[in-house]
Amino acid sequence: MTLDQSRARAEKAFKQEERERDGKAAMAQYQAEAIALRAKTARLRQLRLAKEAEAQQRPIVPESDRRKSTRK
C-alpha cells in the first residue's frame, strides 16, 4: 500500500466520522426543536382552554342590553 492510498483511506475514514458526528448533532437539534414545539403547543392549548372556560362562565348579555346600559 502506497502513501497516497493510506492517506486516501485515512481521509475517507475521517470524513465518514465527521458525517456521523454531524448527523448526530442534527438529530439532537431536530429532537430538541420537536420537544420545544410540543411544549409550546401544550401551553397554548392550556391557555385556550382556560379562556374558553372563562367565557362559558360569564353571563351572555344581549347586545341591545349592552347599548342601554352605556347610555345612562
PQR file of N, CA, C, O and H, with PARSE charges and radii, in Angstrom:
ATOM      1  N   MET A   1       0.859  -1.168   0.000 -0.4000 1.5000
ATOM      2  CA  MET A   1       0.000   0.000   0.000 -0.0000 2.0000
ATOM      3  C   MET A   1       0.906   1.232   0.000  0.5500 1.7000
ATOM      4  O   MET A   1       1.849   1.337   0.784 -0.5500 1.4000
ATOM      5  N   THR A   2       0.596   2.136  -0.883 -0.4000 1.5000
ATOM      6  CA  THR A   2       1.420   3.332  -1.001 -0.0000 2.0000
ATOM      7  C   THR A   2       0.953   4.403  -0.030  0.5500 1.7000
ATOM      8  O   THR A   2      -0.097   4.282   0.601 -0.5500 1.4000
ATOM      9  H   THR A   2      -0.170   2.051  -1.520  0.4000 1.0000
ATOM     10  N   LEU A   3       1.741   5.433   0.072 -0.4000 1.5000
ATOM     11  CA  LEU A   3       1.428   6.550   0.952 -0.0000 2.0000
ATOM     12  C   LEU A   3       0.131   7.244   0.517  0.5500 1.7000
ATOM     13  O   LEU A   3      -0.678   7.638   1.357 -0.5500 1.4000
ATOM     14  H   LEU A   3       2.594   5.532  -0.441  0.4000 1.0000
ATOM     15  N   ASP A   4      -0.059   7.389  -0.778 -0.4000 1.5000
ATOM     16  CA  ASP A   4      -1.287   8.023  -1.290 -0.0000 2.0000
ATOM     17  C   ASP A   4      -2.523   7.198  -0.952  0.5500 1.7000
ATOM     18  O   ASP A   4      -3.567   7.755  -0.613 -0.5500 1.4000
ATOM     19  H   ASP A   4       0.598   7.069  -1.461  0.4000 1.0000
ATOM     20  N   GLN A   5      -2.413   5.899  -1.041 -0.4000 1.5000
ATOM     21  CA  GLN A   5      -3.544   5.036  -0.714 -0.0000 2.0000
ATOM     22  C   GLN A   5      -3.857   5.100   0.782  0.5500 1.7000
ATOM     23  O   GLN A   5      -5.023   5.131   1.175 -0.5500 1.4000
ATOM     24  H   GLN A   5      -1.564   5.447  -1.317  0.4000 1.0000
ATOM     25  N   SER A   6      -2.836   5.120   1.594 -0.4000 1.5000
ATOM     26  CA  SER A   6      -3.036   5.224   3.042 -0.0000 2.0000
ATOM     27  C   SER A   6      -3.687   6.554   3.405  0.5500 1.7000
ATOM     28  O   SER A   6      -4.595   6.619   4.234 -0.5500 1.4000
ATOM     29  H   SER A   6      -1.889   5.095   1.275  0.4000 1.0000
ATOM     30  N   ARG A   7      -3.202   7.602   2.768 -0.4000 1.5000
ATOM     31  CA  ARG A   7      -3.759   8.935   3.030 -0.0000 2.0000
ATOM     32  C   ARG A   7      -5.222   9.000   2.589  0.5500 1.7000
ATOM     33  O   ARG A   7      -6.056   9.564   3.296 -0.5500 1.4000
ATOM     34  H   ARG A   7      -2.464   7.550   2.095  0.4000 1.0000
ATOM     35  N   ALA A   8      -5.534   8.434   1.441 -0.4000 1.5000
ATOM     36  CA  ALA A   8      -6.909   8.428   0.926 -0.0000 2.0000
ATOM     37  C   ALA A   8      -7.820   7.642   1.865  0.5500 1.7000
ATOM     38  O   ALA A   8      -8.943   8.061   2.144 -0.5500 1.4000
ATOM     39  H   ALA A   8      -4.856   7.975   0.866  0.4000 1.0000
ATOM     40  N   ARG A   9      -7.336   6.507   2.349 -0.4000 1.5000
ATOM     41  CA  ARG A   9      -8.120   5.697   3.285 -0.0000 2.0000
ATOM     42  C   ARG A   9      -8.358   6.455   4.597  0.5500 1.7000
ATOM     43  O   ARG A   9      -9.459   6.411   5.146 -0.5500 1.4000
ATOM     44  H   ARG A   9      -6.423   6.166   2.122  0.4000 1.0000
ATOM     45  N   ALA A  10      -7.349   7.136   5.091 -0.4000 1.5000
ATOM     46  CA  ALA A  10      -7.481   7.902   6.328 -0.0000 2.0000
ATOM     47  C   ALA A  10      -8.464   9.061   6.142  0.5500 1.7000
ATOM     48  O   ALA A  10      -9.291   9.325   7.014 -0.5500 1.4000
ATOM     49  H   ALA A  10      -6.454   7.172   4.645  0.4000 1.0000
ATOM     50  N   GLU A  11      -8.370   9.742   5.014 -0.4000 1.5000
ATOM     51  CA  GLU A  11      -9.293  10.852   4.739 -0.0000 2.0000
ATOM     52  C   GLU A  11     -10.730  10.352   4.624  0.5500 1.7000
ATOM     53  O   GLU A  11     -11.662  10.994   5.107 -0.5500 1.4000
ATOM     54  H   GLU A  11      -7.698   9.527   4.305  0.4000 1.0000
ATOM     55  N   LYS A  12     -10.892   9.222   3.991 -0.4000 1.5000
ATOM     56  CA  LYS A  12     -12.232   8.643   3.845 -0.0000 2.0000
ATOM     57  C   LYS A  12     -12.814   8.300   5.216  0.5500 1.7000
ATOM     58  O   LYS A  12     -13.984   8.576   5.480 -0.5500 1.4000
ATOM     59  H   LYS A  12     -10.135   8.700   3.599  0.4000 1.0000
ATOM     60  N   ALA A  13     -12.011   7.707   6.078 -0.4000 1.5000
ATOM     61  CA  ALA A  13     -12.471   7.362   7.424 -0.0000 2.0000
ATOM     62  C   ALA A  13     -12.800   8.625   8.218  0.5500 1.7000
ATOM     63  O   ALA A  13     -13.795   8.669   8.943 -0.5500 1.4000
ATOM     64  H   ALA A  13     -11.061   7.483   5.864  0.4000 1.0000
ATOM     65  N   PHE A  14     -11.955   9.657   8.075 -0.4000 1.5000
ATOM     66  CA  PHE A  14     -12.192  10.909   8.783 -0.0000 2.0000
ATOM     67  C   PHE A  14     -13.501  11.551   8.325  0.5500 1.7000
ATOM     68  O   PHE A  14     -14.295  12.005   9.150 -0.5500 1.4000
ATOM     69  H   PHE A  14     -11.147   9.621   7.487  0.4000 1.0000
ATOM     70  N   LYS A  15     -13.722  11.588   7.027 -0.4000 1.5000
ATOM     71  CA  LYS A  15     -14.951  12.182   6.502 -0.0000 2.0000
ATOM     72  C   LYS A  15     -16.187  11.415   6.960  0.5500 1.7000
ATOM     73  O   LYS A  15     -17.225  12.009   7.250 -0.5500 1.4000
ATOM     74  H   LYS A  15     -13.077  11.220   6.358  0.4000 1.0000
ATOM     75  N   GLN A  16     -16.068  10.103   7.021 -0.4000 1.5000
ATOM     76  CA  GLN A  16     -17.194   9.282   7.477 -0.0000 2.0000
ATOM     77  C   GLN A  16     -17.504   9.579   8.948  0.5500 1.7000
ATOM     78  O   GLN A  16     -18.670   9.712   9.319 -0.5500 1.4000
ATOM     79  H   GLN A  16     -15.225   9.620   6.785  0.4000 1.0000
ATOM     80  N   GLU A  17     -16.478   9.681   9.778 -0.4000 1.5000
ATOM     81  CA  GLU A  17     -16.686  10.017  11.190 -0.0000 2.0000
ATOM     82  C   GLU A  17     -17.292  11.406  11.333  0.5500 1.7000
ATOM     83  O   GLU A  17     -18.161  11.634  12.174 -0.5500 1.4000
ATOM     84  H   GLU A  17     -15.531   9.572   9.477  0.4000 1.0000
ATOM     85  N   GLU A  18     -16.824  12.329  10.502 -0.4000 1.5000
ATOM     86  CA  GLU A  18     -17.351  13.694  10.542 -0.0000 2.0000
ATOM     87  C   GLU A  18     -18.835  13.717  10.164  0.5500 1.7000
ATOM     88  O   GLU A  18     -19.623  14.419  10.796 -0.5500 1.4000
ATOM     89  H   GLU A  18     -16.118  12.144   9.819  0.4000 1.0000
ATOM     90  N   ARG A  19     -19.214  12.959   9.145 -0.4000 1.5000
ATOM     91  CA  ARG A  19     -20.625  12.881   8.752 -0.0000 2.0000
ATOM     92  C   ARG A  19     -21.469  12.291   9.872  0.5500 1.7000
ATOM     93  O   ARG A  19     -22.584  12.749  10.120 -0.5500 1.4000
ATOM     94  H   ARG A  19     -18.573  12.388   8.632  0.4000 1.0000
ATOM     95  N   GLU A  20     -20.942  11.277  10.548 -0.4000 1.5000
ATOM     96  CA  GLU A  20     -21.670  10.673  11.669 -0.0000 2.0000
ATOM     97  C   GLU A  20     -21.887  11.684  12.792  0.5500 1.7000
ATOM     98  O   GLU A  20     -22.980  11.767  13.352 -0.5500 1.4000
ATOM     99  H   GLU A  20     -20.036  10.905  10.346  0.4000 1.0000
ATOM    100  N   ARG A  21     -20.846  12.454  13.121 -0.4000 1.5000
ATOM    101  CA  ARG A  21     -20.979  13.482  14.175 -0.0000 2.0000
ATOM    102  C   ARG A  21     -22.000  14.539  13.769  0.5500 1.7000
ATOM    103  O   ARG A  21     -22.837  14.946  14.575 -0.5500 1.4000
ATOM    104  H   ARG A  21     -19.958  12.386  12.666  0.4000 1.0000
ATOM    105  N   ASP A  22     -21.925  14.983  12.510 -0.4000 1.5000
ATOM    106  CA  ASP A  22     -22.876  15.983  12.020 -0.0000 2.0000
ATOM    107  C   ASP A  22     -24.302  15.440  12.053  0.5500 1.7000
ATOM    108  O   ASP A  22     -25.241  16.155  12.402 -0.5500 1.4000
ATOM    109  H   ASP A  22     -21.244  14.653  11.855  0.4000 1.0000
ATOM    110  N   GLY A  23     -24.451  14.180  11.688 -0.4000 1.5000
ATOM    111  CA  GLY A  23     -25.776  13.564  11.703 -0.0000 2.0000
ATOM    112  C   GLY A  23     -26.343  13.475  13.111  0.5500 1.7000
ATOM    113  O   GLY A  23     -27.523  13.745  13.334 -0.5500 1.4000
ATOM    114  H   GLY A  23     -23.687  13.600  11.405  0.4000 1.0000
ATOM    115  N   LYS A  24     -25.497  13.096  14.056 -0.4000 1.5000
ATOM    116  CA  LYS A  24     -25.951  13.011  15.443 -0.0000 2.0000
ATOM    117  C   LYS A  24     -26.324  14.391  15.986  0.5500 1.7000
ATOM    118  O   LYS A  24     -27.314  14.531  16.704 -0.5500 1.4000
ATOM    119  H   LYS A  24     -24.538  12.876  13.875  0.4000 1.0000
ATOM    120  N   ALA A  25     -25.531  15.407  15.643 -0.4000 1.5000
ATOM    121  CA  ALA A  25     -25.826  16.768  16.092 -0.0000 2.0000
ATOM    122  C   ALA A  25     -27.140  17.265  15.470  0.5500 1.7000
ATOM    123  O   ALA A  25     -27.953  17.896  16.146 -0.5500 1.4000
ATOM    124  H   ALA A  25     -24.727  15.293  15.060  0.4000 1.0000
ATOM    125  N   ALA A  26     -27.336  16.980  14.195 -0.4000 1.5000
ATOM    126  CA  ALA A  26     -28.565  17.406  13.521 -0.0000 2.0000
ATOM    127  C   ALA A  26     -29.782  16.712  14.132  0.5500 1.7000
ATOM    128  O   ALA A  26     -30.827  17.335  14.316 -0.5500 1.4000
ATOM    129  H   ALA A  26     -26.676  16.468  13.646  0.4000 1.0000
ATOM    130  N   MET A  27     -29.646  15.423  14.447 -0.4000 1.5000
ATOM    131  CA  MET A  27     -30.761  14.692  15.048 -0.0000 2.0000
ATOM    132  C   MET A  27     -31.068  15.226  16.436  0.5500 1.7000
ATOM    133  O   MET A  27     -32.236  15.343  16.807 -0.5500 1.4000
ATOM    134  H   MET A  27     -28.797  14.917  14.298  0.4000 1.0000
ATOM    135  N   ALA A  28     -30.048  15.550  17.202 -0.4000 1.5000
ATOM    136  CA  ALA A  28     -30.270  16.109  18.535 -0.0000 2.0000
ATOM    137  C   ALA A  28     -30.981  17.457  18.438  0.5500 1.7000
ATOM    138  O   ALA A  28     -31.890  17.736  19.221 -0.5500 1.4000
ATOM    139  H   ALA A  28     -29.099  15.455  16.900  0.4000 1.0000
ATOM    140  N   GLN A  29     -30.577  18.286  17.492 -0.4000 1.5000
ATOM    141  CA  GLN A  29     -31.228  19.580  17.305 -0.0000 2.0000
ATOM    142  C   GLN A  29     -32.682  19.393  16.870  0.5500 1.7000
ATOM    143  O   GLN A  29     -33.570  20.085  17.369 -0.5500 1.4000
ATOM    144  H   GLN A  29     -29.839  18.059  16.857  0.4000 1.0000
ATOM    145  N   TYR A  30     -32.929  18.473  15.956 -0.4000 1.5000
ATOM    146  CA  TYR A  30     -34.284  18.193  15.492 -0.0000 2.0000
ATOM    147  C   TYR A  30     -35.168  17.741  16.650  0.5500 1.7000
ATOM    148  O   TYR A  30     -36.304  18.197  16.785 -0.5500 1.4000
ATOM    149  H   TYR A  30     -32.208  17.911  15.551  0.4000 1.0000
ATOM    150  N   GLN A  31     -34.649  16.852  17.478 -0.4000 1.5000
ATOM    151  CA  GLN A  31     -35.428  16.353  18.613 -0.0000 2.0000
ATOM    152  C   GLN A  31     -35.681  17.459  19.633  0.5500 1.7000
ATOM    153  O   GLN A  31     -36.771  17.532  20.201 -0.5500 1.4000
ATOM    154  H   GLN A  31     -33.726  16.481  17.368  0.4000 1.0000
ATOM    155  N   ALA A  32     -34.699  18.314  19.874 -0.4000 1.5000
ATOM    156  CA  ALA A  32     -34.884  19.427  20.814 -0.0000 2.0000
ATOM    157  C   ALA A  32     -35.958  20.386  20.295  0.5500 1.7000
ATOM    158  O   ALA A  32     -36.791  20.863  21.067 -0.5500 1.4000
ATOM    159  H   ALA A  32     -33.814  18.254  19.413  0.4000 1.0000
ATOM    160  N   GLU A  33     -35.941  20.664  19.006 -0.4000 1.5000
ATOM    161  CA  GLU A  33     -36.953  21.547  18.421 -0.0000 2.0000
ATOM    162  C   GLU A  33     -38.336  20.916  18.509  0.5500 1.7000
ATOM    163  O   GLU A  33     -39.318  21.615  18.760 -0.5500 1.4000
ATOM    164  H   GLU A  33     -35.264  20.277  18.380  0.4000 1.0000
ATOM    165  N   ALA A  34     -38.424  19.610  18.307 -0.4000 1.5000
ATOM    166  CA  ALA A  34     -39.712  18.918  18.392 -0.0000 2.0000
ATOM    167  C   ALA A  34     -40.252  18.965  19.816  0.5500 1.7000
ATOM    168  O   ALA A  34     -41.451  19.164  20.014 -0.5500 1.4000
ATOM    169  H   ALA A  34     -37.626  19.043  18.104  0.4000 1.0000
ATOM    170  N   ILE A  35     -39.394  18.785  20.800 -0.4000 1.5000
ATOM    171  CA  ILE A  35     -39.812  18.854  22.203 -0.0000 2.0000
ATOM    172  C   ILE A  35     -40.289  20.258  22.532  0.5500 1.7000
ATOM    173  O   ILE A  35     -41.316  20.427  23.190 -0.5500 1.4000
ATOM    174  H   ILE A  35     -38.420  18.623  20.640  0.4000 1.0000
ATOM    175  N   ALA A  36     -39.555  21.266  22.082 -0.4000 1.5000
ATOM    176  CA  ALA A  36     -39.944  22.651  22.337 -0.0000 2.0000
ATOM    177  C   ALA A  36     -41.286  22.973  21.677  0.5500 1.7000
ATOM    178  O   ALA A  36     -42.117  23.664  22.266 -0.5500 1.4000
ATOM    179  H   ALA A  36     -38.720  21.129  21.548  0.4000 1.0000
ATOM    180  N   LEU A  37     -41.498  22.477  20.467 -0.4000 1.5000
ATOM    181  CA  LEU A  37     -42.759  22.716  19.769 -0.0000 2.0000
ATOM    182  C   LEU A  37     -43.927  22.066  20.504  0.5500 1.7000
ATOM    183  O   LEU A  37     -44.992  22.669  20.635 -0.5500 1.4000
ATOM    184  H   LEU A  37     -40.823  21.915  19.989  0.4000 1.0000
ATOM    185  N   ARG A  38     -43.730  20.834  20.987 -0.4000 1.5000
ATOM    186  CA  ARG A  38     -44.803  20.164  21.739 -0.0000 2.0000
ATOM    187  C   ARG A  38     -45.104  20.902  23.039  0.5500 1.7000
ATOM    188  O   ARG A  38     -46.266  21.010  23.432 -0.5500 1.4000
ATOM    189  H   ARG A  38     -42.865  20.344  20.882  0.4000 1.0000
ATOM    190  N   ALA A  39     -44.084  21.403  23.702 -0.4000 1.5000
ATOM    191  CA  ALA A  39     -44.291  22.154  24.951 -0.0000 2.0000
ATOM    192  C   ALA A  39     -45.050  23.454  24.671  0.5500 1.7000
ATOM    193  O   ALA A  39     -45.963  23.817  25.412 -0.5500 1.4000
ATOM    194  H   ALA A  39     -43.140  21.315  23.383  0.4000 1.0000
ATOM    195  N   LYS A  40     -44.671  24.143  23.610 -0.4000 1.5000
ATOM    196  CA  LYS A  40     -45.343  25.394  23.246 -0.0000 2.0000
ATOM    197  C   LYS A  40     -46.806  25.128  22.880  0.5500 1.7000
ATOM    198  O   LYS A  40     -47.698  25.876  23.280 -0.5500 1.4000
ATOM    199  H   LYS A  40     -43.929  23.848  23.008  0.4000 1.0000
ATOM    200  N   THR A  41     -47.041  24.062  22.120 -0.4000 1.5000
ATOM    201  CA  THR A  41     -48.401  23.707  21.730 -0.0000 2.0000
ATOM    202  C   THR A  41     -49.249  23.373  22.950  0.5500 1.7000
ATOM    203  O   THR A  41     -50.408  23.780  23.031 -0.5500 1.4000
ATOM    204  H   THR A  41     -46.316  23.455  21.795  0.4000 1.0000
ATOM    205  N   ALA A  42     -48.682  22.637  23.896 -0.4000 1.5000
ATOM    206  CA  ALA A  42     -49.414  22.280  25.115 -0.0000 2.0000
ATOM    207  C   ALA A  42     -49.743  23.529  25.928  0.5500 1.7000
ATOM    208  O   ALA A  42     -50.844  23.649  26.465 -0.5500 1.4000
ATOM    209  H   ALA A  42     -47.741  22.306  23.831  0.4000 1.0000
ATOM    210  N   ARG A  43     -48.783  24.465  26.019 -0.4000 1.5000
ATOM    211  CA  ARG A  43     -49.013  25.703  26.775 -0.0000 2.0000
ATOM    212  C   ARG A  43     -50.121  26.528  26.126  0.5500 1.7000
ATOM    213  O   ARG A  43     -51.006  27.036  26.813 -0.5500 1.4000
ATOM    214  H   ARG A  43     -47.889  24.367  25.583  0.4000 1.0000
ATOM    215  N   LEU A  44     -50.068  26.658  24.806 -0.4000 1.5000
ATOM    216  CA  LEU A  44     -51.094  27.434  24.098 -0.0000 2.0000
ATOM    217  C   LEU A  44     -52.462  26.776  24.202  0.5500 1.7000
ATOM    218  O   LEU A  44     -53.476  27.463  24.327 -0.5500 1.4000
ATOM    219  H   LEU A  44     -49.349  26.245  24.247  0.4000 1.0000
ATOM    220  N   ARG A  45     -52.495  25.458  24.151 -0.4000 1.5000
ATOM    221  CA  ARG A  45     -53.762  24.738  24.296 -0.0000 2.0000
ATOM    222  C   ARG A  45     -54.348  24.972  25.686  0.5500 1.7000
ATOM    223  O   ARG A  45     -55.553  25.173  25.838 -0.5500 1.4000
ATOM    224  H   ARG A  45     -51.672  24.900  24.049  0.4000 1.0000
ATOM    225  N   GLN A  46     -53.489  24.944  26.686 -0.4000 1.5000
ATOM    226  CA  GLN A  46     -53.942  25.179  28.058 -0.0000 2.0000
ATOM    227  C   GLN A  46     -54.508  26.597  28.194  0.5500 1.7000
ATOM    228  O   GLN A  46     -55.543  26.790  28.831 -0.5500 1.4000
ATOM    229  H   GLN A  46     -52.510  24.780  26.562  0.4000 1.0000
ATOM    230  N   LEU A  47     -53.844  27.575  27.609 -0.4000 1.5000
ATOM    231  CA  LEU A  47     -54.346  28.952  27.650 -0.0000 2.0000
ATOM    232  C   LEU A  47     -55.692  29.077  26.931  0.5500 1.7000
ATOM    233  O   LEU A  47     -56.603  29.752  27.410 -0.5500 1.4000
ATOM    234  H   LEU A  47     -53.003  27.419  27.092  0.4000 1.0000
ATOM    235  N   ARG A  48     -55.803  28.418  25.774 -0.4000 1.5000
ATOM    236  CA  ARG A  48     -57.055  28.476  25.013 -0.0000 2.0000
ATOM    237  C   ARG A  48     -58.201  27.838  25.792  0.5500 1.7000
ATOM    238  O   ARG A  48     -59.302  28.385  25.841 -0.5500 1.4000
ATOM    239  H   ARG A  48     -55.062  27.870  25.384  0.4000 1.0000
ATOM    240  N   LEU A  49     -57.945  26.697  26.391 -0.4000 1.5000
ATOM    241  CA  LEU A  49     -58.997  26.022  27.164 -0.0000 2.0000
ATOM    242  C   LEU A  49     -59.412  26.857  28.377  0.5500 1.7000
ATOM    243  O   LEU A  49     -60.593  26.910  28.721 -0.5500 1.4000
ATOM    244  H   LEU A  49     -57.051  26.252  26.351  0.4000 1.0000
ATOM    245  N   ALA A  50     -58.455  27.500  29.016 -0.4000 1.5000
ATOM    246  CA  ALA A  50     -58.775  28.356  30.154 -0.0000 2.0000
ATOM    247  C   ALA A  50     -59.626  29.545  29.704  0.5500 1.7000
ATOM    248  O   ALA A  50     -60.576  29.930  30.386 -0.5500 1.4000
ATOM    249  H   ALA A  50     -57.496  27.456  28.737  0.4000 1.0000
ATOM    250  N   LYS A  51     -59.280  30.118  28.563 -0.4000 1.5000
ATOM    251  CA  LYS A  51     -60.047  31.245  28.025 -0.0000 2.0000
ATOM    252  C   LYS A  51     -61.463  30.816  27.669  0.5500 1.7000
ATOM    253  O   LYS A  51     -62.420  31.543  27.937 -0.5500 1.4000
ATOM    254  H   LYS A  51     -58.508  29.805  28.009  0.4000 1.0000
ATOM    255  N   GLU A  52     -61.601  29.635  27.065 -0.4000 1.5000
ATOM    256  CA  GLU A  52     -62.929  29.136  26.717 -0.0000 2.0000
ATOM    257  C   GLU A  52     -63.757  28.841  27.964  0.5500 1.7000
ATOM    258  O   GLU A  52     -64.957  29.114  27.990 -0.5500 1.4000
ATOM    259  H   GLU A  52     -60.824  29.045  26.848  0.4000 1.0000
ATOM    260  N   ALA A  53     -63.136  28.294  28.983 -0.4000 1.5000
ATOM    261  CA  ALA A  53     -63.856  28.004  30.230 -0.0000 2.0000
ATOM    262  C   ALA A  53     -64.319  29.301  30.892  0.5500 1.7000
ATOM    263  O   ALA A  53     -65.426  29.370  31.427 -0.5500 1.4000
ATOM    264  H   ALA A  53     -62.161  28.072  28.963  0.4000 1.0000
ATOM    265  N   GLU A  54     -63.473  30.320  30.855 -0.4000 1.5000
ATOM    266  CA  GLU A  54     -63.849  31.610  31.431 -0.0000 2.0000
ATOM    267  C   GLU A  54     -65.006  32.232  30.653  0.5500 1.7000
ATOM    268  O   GLU A  54     -65.912  32.821  31.242 -0.5500 1.4000
ATOM    269  H   GLU A  54     -62.574  30.264  30.420  0.4000 1.0000
ATOM    270  N   ALA A  55     -64.971  32.101  29.341 -0.4000 1.5000
ATOM    271  CA  ALA A  55     -66.031  32.663  28.504 -0.0000 2.0000
ATOM    272  C   ALA A  55     -67.363  31.967  28.772  0.5500 1.7000
ATOM    273  O   ALA A  55     -68.416  32.601  28.704 -0.5500 1.4000
ATOM    274  H   ALA A  55     -64.235  31.623  28.862  0.4000 1.0000
ATOM    275  N   GLN A  56     -67.327  30.687  29.073 -0.4000 1.5000
ATOM    276  CA  GLN A  56     -68.558  29.955  29.357 -0.0000 2.0000
ATOM    277  C   GLN A  56     -69.147  30.363  30.704  0.5500 1.7000
ATOM    278  O   GLN A  56     -70.361  30.281  30.893 -0.5500 1.4000
ATOM    279  H   GLN A  56     -66.472  30.172  29.128  0.4000 1.0000
ATOM    280  N   GLN A  57     -68.326  30.791  31.624 -0.4000 1.5000
ATOM    281  CA  GLN A  57     -68.815  31.161  32.954 -0.0000 2.0000
ATOM    282  C   GLN A  57     -69.419  32.563  32.972  0.5500 1.7000
ATOM    283  O   GLN A  57     -70.252  32.857  33.829 -0.5500 1.4000
ATOM    284  H   GLN A  57     -67.340  30.858  31.470  0.4000 1.0000
ATOM    285  N   ARG A  58     -69.024  33.422  32.057 -0.4000 1.5000
ATOM    286  CA  ARG A  58     -69.577  34.773  32.013 -0.0000 2.0000
ATOM    287  C   ARG A  58     -71.002  34.728  31.472  0.5500 1.7000
ATOM    288  O   ARG A  58     -71.293  33.988  30.532 -0.5500 1.4000
ATOM    289  H   ARG A  58     -68.347  33.183  31.361  0.4000 1.0000
ATOM    290  N   PRO A  59     -71.889  35.523  32.072 -0.5600 1.5000
ATOM    291  CA  PRO A  59     -73.254  35.565  31.540  0.2800 2.0000
ATOM    292  C   PRO A  59     -73.268  36.240  30.172  0.5500 1.7000
ATOM    293  O   PRO A  59     -72.508  37.173  29.913 -0.5500 1.4000
ATOM    294  N   ILE A  60     -74.134  35.756  29.318 -0.4000 1.5000
ATOM    295  CA  ILE A  60     -74.258  36.329  27.981 -0.0000 2.0000
ATOM    296  C   ILE A  60     -75.281  37.450  28.045  0.5500 1.7000
ATOM    297  O   ILE A  60     -76.444  37.237  28.387 -0.5500 1.4000
ATOM    298  H   ILE A  60     -74.752  34.998  29.528  0.4000 1.0000
ATOM    299  N   VAL A  61     -74.821  38.646  27.710 -0.4000 1.5000
ATOM    300  CA  VAL A  61     -75.694  39.813  27.735 -0.0000 2.0000
ATOM    301  C   VAL A  61     -76.024  40.163  26.287  0.5500 1.7000
ATOM    302  O   VAL A  61     -75.121  40.380  25.480 -0.5500 1.4000
ATOM    303  H   VAL A  61     -73.875  38.818  27.433  0.4000 1.0000
ATOM    304  N   PRO A  62     -77.309  40.218  25.957 -0.5600 1.5000
ATOM    305  CA  PRO A  62     -77.671  40.585  24.585  0.2800 2.0000
ATOM    306  C   PRO A  62     -77.132  41.966  24.243  0.5500 1.7000
ATOM    307  O   PRO A  62     -77.001  42.818  25.122 -0.5500 1.4000
ATOM    308  N   GLU A  63     -76.823  42.190  22.984 -0.4000 1.5000
ATOM    309  CA  GLU A  63     -76.223  43.449  22.577 -0.0000 2.0000
ATOM    310  C   GLU A  63     -77.164  44.618  22.829  0.5500 1.7000
ATOM    311  O   GLU A  63     -76.699  45.713  23.147 -0.5500 1.4000
ATOM    312  H   GLU A  63     -76.929  41.498  22.270  0.4000 1.0000
ATOM    313  N   SER A  64     -78.451  44.425  22.701 -0.4000 1.5000
ATOM    314  CA  SER A  64     -79.393  45.517  22.948 -0.0000 2.0000
ATOM    315  C   SER A  64     -79.315  45.980  24.405  0.5500 1.7000
ATOM    316  O   SER A  64     -79.471  47.171  24.673 -0.5500 1.4000
ATOM    317  H   SER A  64     -78.829  43.536  22.443  0.4000 1.0000
ATOM    318  N   ASP A  65     -79.080  45.068  25.348 -0.4000 1.5000
ATOM    319  CA  ASP A  65     -78.932  45.428  26.753 -0.0000 2.0000
ATOM    320  C   ASP A  65     -77.616  46.166  26.987  0.5500 1.7000
ATOM    321  O   ASP A  65     -77.558  47.055  27.837 -0.5500 1.4000
ATOM    322  H   ASP A  65     -78.953  44.101  25.130  0.4000 1.0000
ATOM    323  N   ARG A  66     -76.593  45.829  26.277 -0.4000 1.5000
ATOM    324  CA  ARG A  66     -75.299  46.490  26.432 -0.0000 2.0000
ATOM    325  C   ARG A  66     -75.400  47.945  26.003  0.5500 1.7000
ATOM    326  O   ARG A  66     -74.795  48.811  26.634 -0.5500 1.4000
ATOM    327  H   ARG A  66     -76.640  45.108  25.586  0.4000 1.0000
ATOM    328  N   ARG A  67     -76.140  48.231  24.961 -0.4000 1.5000
ATOM    329  CA  ARG A  67     -76.268  49.600  24.482 -0.0000 2.0000
ATOM    330  C   ARG A  67     -77.050  50.454  25.487  0.5500 1.7000
ATOM    331  O   ARG A  67     -76.716  51.619  25.701 -0.5500 1.4000
ATOM    332  H   ARG A  67     -76.631  47.528  24.448  0.4000 1.0000
ATOM    333  N   LYS A  68     -78.072  49.888  26.092 -0.4000 1.5000
ATOM    334  CA  LYS A  68     -78.885  50.635  27.051 -0.0000 2.0000
ATOM    335  C   LYS A  68     -78.089  50.990  28.296  0.5500 1.7000
ATOM    336  O   LYS A  68     -78.249  52.081  28.842 -0.5500 1.4000
ATOM    337  H   LYS A  68     -78.343  48.942  25.917  0.4000 1.0000
ATOM    338  N   SER A  69     -77.236  50.085  28.748 -0.4000 1.5000
ATOM    339  CA  SER A  69     -76.504  50.324  29.988 -0.0000 2.0000
ATOM    340  C   SER A  69     -75.422  51.393  29.821  0.5500 1.7000
ATOM    341  O   SER A  69     -75.016  51.991  30.818 -0.5500 1.4000
ATOM    342  H   SER A  69     -77.105  49.198  28.304  0.4000 1.0000
ATOM    343  N   THR A  70     -74.951  51.650  28.637 -0.4000 1.5000
ATOM    344  CA  THR A  70     -73.877  52.636  28.438 -0.0000 2.0000
ATOM    345  C   THR A  70     -74.435  54.029  28.158  0.5500 1.7000
ATOM    346  O   THR A  70     -73.667  54.991  28.165 -0.5500 1.4000
ATOM    347  H   THR A  70     -75.280  51.164  27.827  0.4000 1.0000
ATOM    348  N   ARG A  71     -75.748  54.182  27.908 -0.4000 1.5000
ATOM    349  CA  ARG A  71     -76.318  55.487  27.544 -0.0000 2.0000
ATOM    350  C   ARG A  71     -76.951  56.230  28.708  0.5500 1.7000
ATOM    351  O   ARG A  71     -77.690  57.186  28.473 -0.5500 1.4000
ATOM    352  H   ARG A  71     -76.372  53.400  27.902  0.4000 1.0000
ATOM    353  N   LYS A  72     -76.713  55.860  29.886 -0.4000 1.5000
ATOM    354  CA  LYS A  72     -77.374  56.500  31.031 -0.0000 2.0000
ATOM    355  C   LYS A  72     -77.075  57.921  31.177  0.5500 1.7000
ATOM    356  O   LYS A  72     -77.572  58.565  32.101 -0.5500 1.4000
ATOM    357  H   LYS A  72     -76.113  55.083  30.077  0.4000 1.0000
TER
END
